Each structure stands twice: as structure tokens, then as C-alpha cells.
């Protein structure tokens, strides 16, 4: 049984990315055709049109283009006639929920703004004190790690606190 699982894993796992290769080739081909049309001014004057005519693919290409154009027009007209109906039904079904959601979102934004302003002012007030505490304690920890004793560290803290004064 494990043998079959290993084979299935290998089959599912990797392989050559044919789809990506095809996508890249189609992108390059479309870019070449567009560049060719731009250089020659029109599709009929382009090298791509001459190649398609010489190979006999021009008529097949024109048929495909006509089908794409026809079905695109049909799809557009369907969307044009049916969109108002579906839109009105969507508004009828989803309108109250969307209005409630919008109202709750607005209330949440006001609540967050009110609470955030208090916290921002608290942070602005206390950040300098915190920065001073961190800088002193980090330096004291480094002094202890370097082997200095508590008396030397206390002397440093006293001297720094005399010269450094943080204002809000």
C-alpha cells in the first residue's frame, strides 16, 4: 500500500508546469502581435497578418473573431437588460443588513477614536519616562555584565539623573 501512495504523491507533486509555459508563450505572442501592429500602423499591414494569410489561418482567425464578437455582444446585451433587475433584488435583500453594518462600523469608528485619543495622550505623557527607565536599566545591566559592583552602578545612576532631565 505505501508503494502506491508514494507513486500517487509523485504524480500529484511535481511535473513540468505546462500551463505556466503556455501562459508565458501566449503572453509573448500577444505582445509580439501588438508590437507588430503598432510598428506597421494596422493589422492588415503587419507581418502577423501576412503570416496568417500565407499559412491559410486568416479565414479561421476571422471566423473565431466573428464568433467572439457575436457572443460578446450577446453577453453585453444580457447584462444590460438584466442588471437593473438583479440590482434591485440585491438592494431589497441586502439593503437592511448593509445599512446596519454601516451604522455599526460608524459607531465602532467613533468608539475607537474616543478611546484611542486617551491612550495616545497617555503614551505621549509617559514615553519619555519609559525611555529614561529603559536606558538607565539597560546600562546598569551592561555594567553588571561587565563586572561592576552595585556601588559603581548607583553612582552612575545618581550622576546621570542630575544631568539628564526629560520634559514632556
N, C-alpha and C positions, 0 to 999 in steps of 0.2 A: 504493500500500500504506500509506504513512503516514497518508493521509486516513482509512482505516478504523480504524487504530489510535487516532487522535485521537477518532473517534466512539465506539469501544468504551471508551476511557478516560473520556469524558464520561458514558456510560451507567452505567459501574460506579461512577464517582466519587461524585457527589453526588445530590441529589434531595431531595424533601421527605421528612422522616422520618415516614412514615405509621405505622409500627409504634410509635414512641415516642408519637405523638399518641394513638393508640388506647389504649395502655397508660395514659397520663395520664387520658384520658376515663373509662376503666373504673375507675381508682382513685377519681376524683372521684364517679362514680356509686355505687360501693360505699360510699364514705364518706357520701354523702347518704342512701342507704337505711339504713345502720346508725344514723345520727343520727336519721332519721325514726322508726325502730323504737324507739329509746331514748326519744325525746320522747313517743311515744304509748303506750309500755308493751308493745306486742305488734305482730307483723307484721300481723295481721288488722285492727287499729285504725289502722294507719299510712296515710298518704297514698299511699305507694307501692302498697299493696295495692288501694286504691280505683282508682288509675290503671290498674293491671293488669287489674282486673275490668271497668272501663268500656271498655277497649280490646280485651277478649277474649283477652288474653295470659295470664290467670291459669291457665287449663287447660293451656296449653303449658308454662308455667313449672312447674306441679305435675308434669307428666309428666317434664320434664327433671330435676327434683329427685328424683323417684322412681327414675329410671334411675341418677342419680349415687349415690344412697343404696344401691341394689341392688349396683352394681358395686364400690362402696367396701367393702360387707360381704363380697362375694366375695373381693376382694383381701386384706382383712384376714384372712379365714379361711385363704386360701392361705399367707400369710406366717406365720400362727400354726402351721399344720401343717408347713410345710417349713423353717422357720428352724432348728429343732434339728438336722435332718439336714445342712443346708449348714454350720452352725456346726461340727458335729463333724468334717466333712470338711476344713474350713478349718483347724481346730486340728491335725488329723492331718498335713496337708500343710505348713502354715506354722509349726507349733509349734517344731520344732528350729531353724529359721532365726531365728525371733523370740527364742528363748532365747539363741542365740549372739550375736545383735545386742545384746540387753540386757546380756549379760556383757561384750562388747567396749565398750559405752557406759559401763558402770560402771568398767571398767579405765581407759578414757580420762579419765573424770572424776577418778579418783584421781591419775593421772599429771599432768594439768593442774594440779590443786590443789597437788601437791607442787612442781612446777616454778614455778608462779605465786607461791607464797609466797616462794621465794628471790628472784625478780625484784622483787616488791613491796618486800621489805626493802631490796634494793639501791637501788631508786628512792627510798625514804624516806631512806636514808642519803646519797645523792648529789644529791638535788634542791636542797637549799639552796646547795651549792657551784656547781651549774649555774646557778641563778638569779643568784647573785652574779657569776659569769663573764659571763652574758648582759648584766646591767645595766651592768657596767663597760665591756664591749666595745661595746655599743650607744652608750653616752655618748661613748666615745672616738671612735667613727666619726662621731658627730654633731659633735664638736669639730673633727675633721679636715675635715669637710664645711664647717664654719663658718669654717675658715681658721686655726685654732690650730695651733701647731707641736708637735713631739714633746715638747719640754721641758715645756710647759704641761700636756700630757696626762699625762706621767709624774708631775708634781707633783700633779695631781688624784687619780690612782690611789693615790699614797702617802698623801695626806690622807684619802681615803675608807677605805682599808684600815686606818688607825689607829683610826677611829671606828666602823666597822661590823664587828661580829663575829657571825657566824652560828653558832648552836649546833643540834645535832641533837637 
